[in-house]
């Protein structure tokens, strides 16, 4: 969707907001979260995304959290 917006904005003479409004209004982005399709609309990721180094299983993630909490308590 972001690529579509860029394409519209780069056309000769520019673009009016009304041309991209349906793509950036948030309605399609909302559906990304509802249907799980990240290509359906524009969605956000915070600054923390740069700190992600791996994608562990839930089991591994929870074990890490518990281990770190226990270490902090000690």
C-alpha positions in Angstrom: 0.0 0.0 0.0 2.8 2.4 0.8 4.3 1.7 -2.6 1.0 2.5 -4.2 0.9 5.8 -2.4 4.4 6.7 -3.5 3.5 5.8 -7.1 0.5 8.1 -7.0 2.5 10.9 -5.3 5.2 10.7 -8.0 3.0 11.1 -11.0 3.7 14.3 -13.0 2.0 17.3 -11.4 1.8 15.6 -8.0 -1.3 14.3 -6.4 -4.2 15.5 -4.4 -4.7 14.1 -0.9 -8.1 12.7 -2.0 -6.2 10.4 -4.4 -4.3 8.7 -1.6 -6.9 9.1 1.2 -8.5 5.7 0.8 -5.1 4.1 1.1 -3.8 6.0 4.2 -7.0 6.6 6.1 -6.4 3.8 8.5 -9.3 1.6 7.5 -7.1 -0.8 5.5 -4.4 -0.7 8.2 -7.0 -1.7 10.8 -7.8 -4.8 8.7 -4.1 -5.8 8.7 -4.5 -6.5 12.4 -7.9 -8.1 12.0 -7.1 -10.5 9.2 -3.4 -10.9 9.7 -2.4 -9.9 6.2 0.5 -7.4 6.5 0.3 -6.6 2.7 -3.4 -5.5 3.0 -2.6 -2.0 4.3 -0.1 0.3 6.0 0.7 -0.8 9.6 3.1 0.4 12.1 6.0 -0.9 14.1 7.6 1.1 16.8 11.3 1.9 17.4 11.7 -1.4 19.3 11.5 -3.3 16.0 15.2 -2.5 15.5 16.1 -4.4 18.7 14.5 -7.7 17.5 17.3 -10.2 16.8 15.3 -13.4 16.5 11.8 -14.8 16.6 11.7 -17.5 19.3 8.9 -19.9 20.0 6.5 -18.9 22.8 8.1 -21.6 25.0 11.6 -20.2 24.5 10.4 -16.6 24.9 8.6 -17.3 28.1 11.6 -19.2 29.5 13.9 -16.2 28.7 11.5 -13.9 30.5 11.3 -16.1 33.5 15.1 -16.5 33.6 15.7 -12.8 33.3 13.2 -12.1 36.0 14.7 -14.6 38.3 18.2 -13.2 37.7 17.0 -9.7 38.4 15.4 -10.9 41.7 18.7 -12.6 42.7 
